Amino acid sequence: MLLAIVMVIFGIIALAKGEFKITSGRKVKGSTGRILGIVLLIGAAAMFITDYGGIIQIAILLLVIIIGLATSEKIEKTPAQ
């Protein structure tokens, strides 16, 4: 249940902003971020649809992380003034 809540929160943030951080130095932007947000929301609903929902959720979360790392961009850090 906790994993579903986390997936819903990250999915909504990804849809609203169009980007989200994968690691502290990398983030996914644009339509890829929104698509991954939709995938997270669908994955969160898997727990309530099938008997193997927990396994499906973990698989979808790992898939989103792998795709996010593959398509992420480096965050450019501006020097503090």
TORKOL-4160 file (C-alpha; in steps of 0.2 Angstrom, whole numbers, padded with zeros to 4 digits, m for minus):
81
<pt num="1" X="0000" Y="0000" Z="0000"/>
<pt num="2" X="0014" Y="0012" Z="0004"/>
<pt num="3" X="0022" Y="0009" Z="m0013"/>
<pt num="4" X="0006" Y="0013" Z="m0021"/>
<pt num="5" X="0005" Y="0030" Z="m0012"/>
<pt num="6" X="0023" Y="0034" Z="m0016"/>
<pt num="7" X="0020" Y="0030" Z="m0035"/>
<pt num="8" X="0004" Y="0040" Z="m0035"/>
<pt num="9" X="0013" Y="0055" Z="m0027"/>
<pt num="10" X="0028" Y="0054" Z="m0040"/>
<pt num="11" X="0016" Y="0051" Z="m0054"/>
<pt num="12" X="0006" Y="0067" Z="m0050"/>
<pt num="13" X="0022" Y="0077" Z="m0048"/>
<pt num="14" X="0029" Y="0071" Z="m0064"/>
<pt num="15" X="0013" Y="0075" Z="m0074"/>
<pt num="16" X="0011" Y="0092" Z="m0066"/>
<pt num="17" X="0029" Y="0098" Z="m0068"/>
<pt num="18" X="0034" Y="0089" Z="m0083"/>
<pt num="19" X="0050" Y="0084" Z="m0075"/>
<pt num="20" X="0056" Y="0075" Z="m0060"/>
<pt num="21" X="0073" Y="0070" Z="m0052"/>
<pt num="22" X="0080" Y="0052" Z="m0054"/>
<pt num="23" X="0095" Y="0056" Z="m0044"/>
<pt num="24" X="0103" Y="0071" Z="m0036"/>
<pt num="25" X="0112" Y="0076" Z="m0052"/>
<pt num="26" X="0100" Y="0070" Z="m0065"/>
<pt num="27" X="0082" Y="0073" Z="m0070"/>
<pt num="28" X="0070" Y="0068" Z="m0084"/>
<pt num="29" X="0061" Y="0082" Z="m0093"/>
<pt num="30" X="0047" Y="0085" Z="m0105"/>
<pt num="31" X="0036" Y="0072" Z="m0113"/>
<pt num="32" X="0047" Y="0058" Z="m0106"/>
<pt num="33" X="0044" Y="0064" Z="m0088"/>
<pt num="34" X="0025" Y="0065" Z="m0091"/>
<pt num="35" X="0024" Y="0047" Z="m0099"/>
<pt num="36" X="0034" Y="0040" Z="m0085"/>
<pt num="37" X="0022" Y="0049" Z="m0073"/>
<pt num="38" X="0007" Y="0040" Z="m0082"/>
<pt num="39" X="0016" Y="0024" Z="m0081"/>
<pt num="40" X="0018" Y="0026" Z="m0062"/>
<pt num="41" X="0000" Y="0030" Z="m0060"/>
<pt num="42" X="m0005" Y="0015" Z="m0069"/>
<pt num="43" X="0007" Y="0004" Z="m0059"/>
<pt num="44" X="0000" Y="0011" Z="m0043"/>
<pt num="45" X="m0018" Y="0005" Z="m0048"/>
<pt num="46" X="m0011" Y="m0013" Z="m0052"/>
<pt num="47" X="m0012" Y="m0017" Z="m0034"/>
<pt num="48" X="m0031" Y="m0015" Z="m0034"/>
<pt num="49" X="m0034" Y="m0024" Z="m0051"/>
<pt num="50" X="m0024" Y="m0041" Z="m0050"/>
<pt num="51" X="m0019" Y="m0053" Z="m0036"/>
<pt num="52" X="0000" Y="m0050" Z="m0041"/>
<pt num="53" X="m0001" Y="m0031" Z="m0039"/>
<pt num="54" X="0014" Y="m0030" Z="m0028"/>
<pt num="55" X="0025" Y="m0039" Z="m0040"/>
<pt num="56" X="0018" Y="m0029" Z="m0054"/>
<pt num="57" X="0021" Y="m0013" Z="m0045"/>
<pt num="58" X="0039" Y="m0017" Z="m0041"/>
<pt num="59" X="0042" Y="m0022" Z="m0059"/>
<pt num="60" X="0035" Y="m0006" Z="m0065"/>
<pt num="61" X="0044" Y="0005" Z="m0053"/>
<pt num="62" X="0061" Y="m0003" Z="m0058"/>
<pt num="63" X="0056" Y="m0001" Z="m0076"/>
<pt num="64" X="0053" Y="0018" Z="m0073"/>
<pt num="65" X="0069" Y="0020" Z="m0064"/>
<pt num="66" X="0079" Y="0011" Z="m0078"/>
<pt num="67" X="0070" Y="0021" Z="m0092"/>
<pt num="68" X="0073" Y="0037" Z="m0082"/>
<pt num="69" X="0091" Y="0034" Z="m0080"/>
<pt num="70" X="0093" Y="0030" Z="m0098"/>
<pt num="71" X="0084" Y="0046" Z="m0104"/>
<pt num="72" X="0089" Y="0058" Z="m0090"/>
<pt num="73" X="0099" Y="0074" Z="m0092"/>
<pt num="74" X="0112" Y="0082" Z="m0081"/>
<pt num="75" X="0106" Y="0096" Z="m0069"/>
<pt num="76" X="0117" Y="0111" Z="m0073"/>
<pt num="77" X="0122" Y="0119" Z="m0056"/>
<pt num="78" X="0124" Y="0138" Z="m0056"/>
<pt num="79" X="0137" Y="0145" Z="m0045"/>
<pt num="80" X="0131" Y="0153" Z="m0029"/>
<pt num="81" X="0132" Y="0172" Z="m0030"/>
